[in-house]
Amino acid sequence: MQRKGRRCGEVKNSMPAIRTGTEKPVLASVIAFVRHVACRRVTFWRLKRLGQEKAMIPKTIVTCTLMLLLGQLLFAQEKLPTIKATSKLVDIRDGDNFQKGSWTISPELKPDTYTTSSVGKKVIFYTDKDSISIKITPTTKFHFIILLNDTTRALTEIKYLPSYLDILKTADNYDFNDNRPIPVFTYQSENDSNLLALRKGFKLDSIAGEGNEVSKILNLMHWVHNLIPHDGNHENPAVKNALSMIAECKKGNRGLNCRGLATVLNECYLSLGIPSRFVTCMPKDSVFNDCHVINMVYSRNLKKWLWIDPTNDAYVMNGKGELLSIEEVRSSVIHNKPIILNPEANWNHKVSKTKEEYLYQYMAKNLYRMECPVESKYDYETWINGKTVSYVELLSLNAYKQLPQKTTGTNAKTGTTFIHYKTNNPNLFWTLPE
């Protein structure tokens, strides 16, 4: 639910209102007439070049006709449902959700659009003087006027837009027979000198504890979550490995974004010999302002991947309390299977995370596509001249930009070469470590 071009906005009204529907035909008439006039003028000049004469439509007739049609358009707008207000703040009820003062009247936007996915429910706009409501259907595009202080007219629109969950549910079709080649995923040995230094430098064996494998995995997640705050408003340091980024955060009293946190945790797992990848979870749109990066961590005892999110200190279980993988969480969200978010899930110890907001809204948006590095290793994303890094993206058959299956490009500034592969086969993407 959002205002077009902004982040805020929502809710509804109590007076049943019917859209007149007269403004579109009038506007269509204006467009058709202008096209007709344009064609007549083109015809005139073509005939003139052939030495023929054809009378042009007098300018006065054109002007008068356009004024008449535009006047009808304005008259049609006058017929739109109108509610009054003296305050710019509007309360909105969207289905069962009520938000006080969540909408600001903006006459400069024409229209000012509020979107909702509440099919079968009412959206109600409450001003300080009036209210208006509309029952939402998949075709809803309802226009009305908010008359501010009896002088300023704000053309407002309530429009249906599928929810992130609705969009995700269209992305459950994969091709398990897609055998286009992608590289084999690899995991760096815990005997690597950098990983040994990380393990010893932060006493990660002690942090992981002496419990079972799953408790060690969760303890490391809690440790990274508590050690480094999440900061989504700034870029990560240029050197992107756990030792360097932890030092930078301590020195500068700063945090990391979700990718930085997942990178640090990924290297911590590798240092203890636990296979792990960080996964970029993305929305359907190929151009976006927000995604989320979490970890997929392999449990040898459970013989499966686990969903681990250091940003939100989060893991997910089924109705029986069994830990789930990213693939299983995605399927459960799509098919309405019971899932449980760990109760301590939170953002920076300031905001508790709920299943509805975290999984069915935020992650429903970001589980449309997934991508991860081919090599899971220390310092993989520090860009230097001559370095080559590779990624694999998992796409449903409904996703955009299916082709080309492989792309290669070199960053002119860093000299790093990037290779990207695409697959429609989940079995290749979620393949287990050897």
GIUR-V489382 format. One record per backbone hydrogen bond with DSSP energy under -0.5 kcal/mol. NH is the residue of the N-H (numbers start at 1). CO is the residue of the C=O. Records with the same first field share a line. If there is no record, write none. Layout:
NH->CO + CO
This chain:
3->8
4->113
6->3
12->124
13->123 + 124
16->14
17->133
25->21
26->22
27->23
28->24
29->25
30->26
31->27
32->28
33->29
34->30
35->31
36->32
37->33
38->34
39->35
40->36
41->37
42->38
43->39
44->40
45->41
46->42
47->43
48->44
49->45
50->46
51->48
52->47
62->58
63->59
64->60
65->61
66->62
67->63
68->64
69->65
70->66
71->67
72->68
73->69
74->70
75->71
76->72
77->73
78->74
79->75 + 76
80->77
83->145
85->147
90->103
91->126
92->99
93->124
94->92 + 97
95->93 + 122
97->94
98->96
99->92
102->99
103->90
105->88 + 103
109->106
110->111
111->155
112->155
113->111
114->157
115->2
116->159
119->117
120->136
121->118
123->134
124->12 + 93
125->132
126->91 + 124
127->125 + 130
129->84
132->125
133->15
134->123
136->121
140->137
142->158
144->156
145->81
146->154
147->83 + 145
148->146 + 152
149->85 + 147
150->147
151->148
152->148
153->151
154->146 + 152
155->153
156->144 + 154
157->112
158->142
159->114 + 157
160->140
161->116
167->163
168->164
169->165
170->167
171->168
174->172
175->424
176->174
178->175
179->177
186->374
188->376
192->189
196->192
197->193
198->194
199->195
200->196
201->197
202->198
203->200
204->199
206->203
207->203
208->204
209->205
216->212
217->213
218->214
219->215
220->216
221->217
222->218
223->219
224->220
225->221
226->222
227->223
228->224
231->256
234->231
240->238
241->239
245->241
246->242
247->243
248->244
249->245
250->246
251->247
252->248
253->249
254->249
256->229
261->257
262->258
263->259
264->260
265->261
266->262
267->263
268->264
269->265
270->266
271->267
272->268 + 269
273->270
274->269
275->273
277->296
279->294
280->371
281->279 + 292
282->280 + 369
288->286
292->281
294->279
295->308
296->277
297->295 + 306
298->275
299->304
300->298
303->299
304->299
306->297
307->324
308->295 + 306
309->314
310->308
313->309
314->309
317->340
318->322
319->338
321->318
324->316
329->325
330->326
331->327
332->328
333->329
334->330
335->331
336->333
337->332
340->317
342->315
345->342
346->312
347->351
348->311 + 346
350->347
351->347
353->345
358->354
359->355
360->355
362->357
363->358
365->361
366->362
367->363
368->282 + 365
369->282
370->394
371->280
372->392
373->278
374->390
376->186 + 374
377->375
380->377
381->240
382->379
383->381
386->415
387->384
389->417
391->419
392->372
393->421
394->370
395->393 + 423
397->173
399->396
407->420
409->418
411->416
415->411
417->387
418->409
419->389
420->407
421->391
422->405
423->393
426->424
428->425
429->425
430->426
431->428
